[in-house]
Amino acid sequence: MEALGLATALLAGYVFAYQYPPARYVLLRSKGWSEYGHLLKYGVYFSIISALEILIVDYFDLLAYILGDLNPILSATHLKIEQVKFIAWAMLCLVQAQIAGFLSFNRIFVRKGLRLISRENVFEELIFESSRKQKPIQITLSNRKVYVGIVVETTSPLNATECDFFSIFPLLSGYRNENTLNIEFTNSYISFYSRPEAIRNLEEKFKTVIISSTVVSMAWFDFDSFEGINDSHKNDTSIE
């Protein structure tokens, strides 16, 4: 019976965790025994809740009140009352885990889950914070292409094992000079975005997908700071 109870708790944890985004994303990046630990943590929670519900039903004898005399039912099924309680407990565990998991899969918990796993490394944290705060970041690619934009999408809500790609809403683009590696912007999208013909389906037209493996560096971007630093660099005759 103890083995069946443990299996039920693990299964309930699995049913809930793979629908609840913060738990799902952690599990997708877990390996070995740590994965079972996460599943058991949520399974124990539903096990305790279900056990308390069974105790309440048993204490007030609610099952007998609803179904009447249970002896004929027990005789026909060859079950003991303890076995009936265990089956009821297991069903409550799984049903409640399924309902809670289904209700938890929404935009709020998806963002919470992405924020949780983004804390594991600075690269993903910068991407997530750009999307959350709508702040521009500067991205340099391996081919020296440079983008300044706001992240509009990170990874799939159903699969967060790795941040293989992300998409941005570009504001500026250009390249790094081959000799000095200074940034030289060649395209500005900002003024074009204000035109009436550009407003319709703006994101679909200009959303740019970045493959994470092609990114050489990223940083927050501030327009005033960039212009100030560039102007001071150009006027500083000592740097020659």
Sequence and secondary structure as in RCSB ss.txt:
>XXXX:A:sequence
MEALGLATALLAGYVFAYQYPPARYVLLRSKGWSEYGHLLKYGVYFSIISALEILIVDYFDLLAYILGDLNPILS
ATHLKIEQVKFIAWAMLCLVQAQIAGFLSFNRIFVRKGLRLISRENVFEELIFESSRKQKPIQITLSNRKVYVGI
VVETTSPLNATECDFFSIFPLLSGYRNENTLNIEFTNSYISFYSRPEAIRNLEEKFKTVIISSTVVSMAWFDFDS
FEGINDSHKNDTSIE
>XXXX:A:secstr
 HHHHHHHHHHHHHHHHTTSHHHHHHHHT  THHHHHHHHHHHHHHHHHHHHHHHHHHHTTHHHHHH   HHHHH
HHT  HHHHHHHHHHHHHHHHHHHHHHHH SHHHHHHHHHHHHTT HHHHHHHHHHHHT  EEEEETTSEEEEEE
EEE S TT  S   EEEEEEEEEEEE TTT  EEEEEE HHHHTSHHHHTTHHHHH EEEEGGGEEEEEE  HHH
HHHHHHHHHH TT  
